Amino acid sequence: MKESEKRIDVKLVLSILAAGIMSFSGVVVETAMNVTFPTLMDEFGIGTSTVQWITTGYLLVLAIIIPASSYLKKRFKMKSLFITAVCLFILGTVMAAVAPVFPVLLGGRLIQGVGTGIALPMMFNIVLEQVPEDRLGLMMGIASLITAMAPAVGPSLGGVIVSWFGWRMIFVVLLPLLILSFLFGVTSMRQVTETSRISFQIVDYLMLAVGFACFIFTTSMASESGWTSVRVIVLFLVSILAIVLFYRRSIHSEAPLIDVKVFRCLPFSLSVVTLLLIQFICLGLGYLIPNYSQIVSGEEAFVAGCLLLPGCILGACIAPVSGRLLDRFGAKRPILIGVTAIIISLLCFSVFAAGLTTVLFIIFYLIFAFGQGFSSGNSMTNGLRQLPAELNADGNTVFNTLQQLAGAIGTSVITTIVASAQTARPDDMALATMEGSRNAFYLLAVLAVAAMCCACGVFFGKKSRI
């Protein structure tokens, strides 16, 4: 689509909303279901290691489906992909809502993961293809807002629904949204690029699927067995080997599943690392704050789940504003301001780790969310701007896939740090949790500084492009 033909109209907004509602629903149900684990364990007579597959299995499907999004976009029409995605998501939602046994519930969640895996990259591809250059930051910010609101809504929504109506209602309330998404999509999706009958690199895809699957299993097992477990080490090595083999094959392929030449662009690669570090920190805090609040401060689960809500709302609202700043002044100011705020937030968490209260949690997380709102979406937008237009779909796939993996490993690493401290002090769980959380805050602060180094490298380093 030529730049002169790009415009923001009702159809474009509706198509972004259609894909965005599906992405929003996927993240909402993922975070909402986390609070239902005790209920599900009682109802279905299963243990923790089994019930966690509600989340782990969903993330695994996402990590496998999203890498194929670049191929799917080039091979099939946008509307056909969308209809497939939303129908799968509705099917999975209905299965989960009426599930008589746990395997049916899990199957529904896995089918939902397929739908979300198609829809999430689609939303950003629509923005990249159809939005004028001078409005790209704003619309990427709005797209980020749609998914950024979901982690804020999920835990509190899940707690209320489970308490008042039962866990099945979490899926039932999604159906009107999904029907609305379907109506928006079928009436507004436009095809602005030609499709082609390119071959699907099945061997490359299997390598990537094995690599990501082993990685997800590694992070899941590490939170229980520790990172030095033989099984964890073997799975991690298999994951690395599979991904390296995929990379080597892709370099020499004439029609790669994902064009890994995107990593030859240094500003793009540094933008990817910046976003992944922020995602790691975000998911780490998402575990630490409610956990600390309940075990150390003695707050109720609902209160602990709501501690993130003000910050998530602030970050989501800031995303479009920061995107507009990128359009007007460039990416450097909002991104560096955002990462600076993240560093300040993590330093505050680290310094006050021994006496964090509900008020301090809210204030410090508001600072973090401010920084995230300025830096996350803009890092993605600026990174994709460094690529030629024909590589945008590949770059978008890289961002969305690696974000899922960063979130998985972020939760696992932070969980392991806290669990290690609790194991060392079994006689005083509150003190052990505080000490483990403090160590985790130290690590996150170091990663925030690393994110700043990467962000500075984007703007002050050597500008290598493809």
C-alpha positions, -999 to +999 in steps of 0.1 A: +000+000+000+015+033-011+020+060+016-003+084-003-031+058-001-029+053+036-056+069+057-073+065+091-110+059+085-138+040+102-129+007+085-093+009+097-104+016+133-129-012+133-104-037+119-079-028+146-107-031+172-117-065+159-083-080+162-077-060+194-108-074+212-096-109+205-061-102+218-076-084+248-099-114+255-070-138+253-049-120+278-078-113+301-088-149+304-052-159+309-047-136+339-082-141+352-078-179+353-048-176+375-070-168+405-092-198+398-065-225+404-076-235+439-113-237+428-104-258+397-082-281+418-111-288+442-137-292+415-117-315+392-096-333+418-062-323+403-029-310+417-009-278+412+013-294+385-017-303+365-038-271+369-009-249+358-012-262+323-042-239+320-016-211+317+015-231+305-003-249+277-019-216+265+016-199+264+030-229+246+004-227+219+010-190+215+048-195+212+042-221+185+015-203+165+028-167+164+061-177+145+039-188+116+021-155+114+045-140+089+038-170+065+001-169+072-001-132+063+018-137+030-002-168+021-038-160+031-062-131+030-065-110+061-103-115+065-100-153+061-073-154+088-094-133+111-126-154+106-106-185+113-091-170+144-123-157+159-143-189+152-115-210+169-115-186+199-153-188+202-152-227+199-125-228+226-145-204+249-177-225+246-157-257+253-141-242+284-174-228+297-192-261+296-162-284+303-174-314+324-138-326+330-104-310+331-091-323+297-120-306+280-113-273+298-076-276+288-085-283+252-107-252+251-078-231+264-054-245+238-079-238+210-082-202+224-044-200+222-045-208+185-070-180+179-050-155+200-018-165+183-033-155+149-050-123+161-022-107+181+003-102+153-026-094+129-035-063+149+000-048+146+003-058+110-029-039+102-014-008+118+019-011+101+004-016+066-025+009+066-016+038+090+001+069+076+037+073+088+029+105+107+002+087+127+020+054+132+032+061+168-003+071+179-021+041+164+006+016+177+000+032+211-037+026+208-031-010+197-008-014+227-035+001+250-059-026+240-037-054+252-021-034+281-055-030+298-060-068+299-035-076+327-051-049+348-086-062+343-079-100+345-070-106+381-097-083+397-123-095+372-114-131+378-116-126+416-151-110+414-165-135+390-153-165+408-166-152+441-200-143+428-208-164+398-183-193+395-153-197+372-173-207+341-187-172+339-152-159+330-157-176+296-194-167+293-188-130+296-163-131+267-189-144+242-206-110+235-172-094+230-162-121+206-194-117+186-188-080+184-153-086+173-166-109+145-191-083+133-164-056+132-139-078+114-161-092+086-174-057+077-141-038+079-111-060+071-092-049+040-067-067+019-039-042+010-011-066+000-011-094-026-010-129-013+013-155-029+015-193-029+048-195-010+060-228+004+057-236+041+091-245+056+078-274+077+113-285+089+122-250+100+088-246+117+092-279+136+127-268+148+113-235+160+083-253+176+106-278+194+129-250+205+101-228+220+082-258+235+113-270+253+119-234+264+084-232+279+088-266+296+122-255+309+108-224+326+078-243+340+100-271+355+126-246+368+101-229+390+096-263+408+129-282+404+153-253+402+175-242+373+203-267+381+180-298+377+192-323+351+159-322+333+159-284+332+194-283+318+188-309+292+156-293+280+173-259+279+202-273+258+177-289+234+159-256+231+191-237+223+202-263+197+168-263+179+167-225+177+204-223+165+196-249+138+165-229+128+186-197+125+213-214+104+187-229+080+168-196+077+199-177+067+204-199+037+167-203+028+152-185-002+117-184+014+124-185+052+096-190+077+109-159+095+135-137+077+162-136+103+180-109+084+160-085+105+186-091+133+214-077+110+198-043+117+214-032+150+188-006+161+160-032+155+179-059+175+185-035+204+149-024+204+139-060+206+161-066+236+149-034+253+113-045+250+120-081+261+138-068+293+108-045+301+085-075+295+106-096+318+104-069+345+067-064+340+059-101+345+083-104+374+066-075+392+032-091+384+042-121+404+062-103+432+037-076+442+006-098+449+027-125+464+045-101+488+013-083+497-005-115+508+024-134+525+044-105+540+017-077+545-012-101+552-035-086+526-065-105+512-061-120+477-086-095+461-067-065+475-034-080+464-047-085+429-059-050+426-026-034+436-015-035+399-048-020+386-040+018+390-006+014+374-019-007+345-047+018+338-021+046+338+003+028+315-025+019+291-037+055+290-002+069+285+006+045+255-013+065+229+000+098+243+036+086+242+030+073+206+018+108+196+050+122+211+070+098+190+052+110+159+060+147+167+094+146+183+109+112+174+114+081+195+144+091+216+127+113+242+097+091+252+118+059+252+146+072+273+122+090+297+102+058+300+132+036+308+145+062+333+112+060+351+114+022+352+149+024+368+136+048+394+107+025+402+129-006+406+154+014+428+125+024+450+112-012+453+148-024+461+155+003+488+121-001+505+119-039+501+119-046+538+089-025+545+067-022+514+031-013+522+000-012+500+004+025+494+041+022+485+033-007+461+007+015+443+030+045+441+061+026+429+041+006+404+025+038+391+061+050+384+069+018+366+037+018+346+044+054+335+078+043+322+064+012+306+037+033+288+063+056+274+089+029+264+072-004+254+050+005+225+075+031+212+104+006+213+084-017+191+073+011+168+108+025+165+124-009+160+100-018+132+106+016+116+143+006+111+133-023+088+123-021+051+086-024+045+089-059+031+104-071+064+078-055+088+058-087+091+089-107+100+099-080+125+064-080+140+065-118+144+099-115+162+085-090+186+053-108+194+070-143+197+099-132+219+076-112+242+057-144+251+090-162+259+103-132+279+072-132+300+074-170+306+111-168+317+105-137+337+078-153+359+099-185+363+132-168+373+115-145+398+095-174+412+127-195+416+144-167+435+116-163+460+111-200+463+148-205+471+146-180+499+115-196+513+132-230+513+161-216+532+138-202+559+109-226+563+103-215+599+095-178+589+076-176+556+069-139+558+106-130+564+118-155+537+094-141+512+105-105+519+142-115+515+135-134+483+115-105+469+143-081+478+168-102+459+144-103+430+140-065+430+178-062+429+179-084+398+151-064+381+169-032+388+200-045+371+179-055+341+163-021+340+198-006+337+206-031+310+174-019+292+187+016+294+220+006+279+202-011+250+179+019+245+209+043+244+226+020+219+196+024+196+200+062+195+237+068+201+253+036+187+264+029+151+234+030+128+236-003+109+206-010+087+198-039+063 
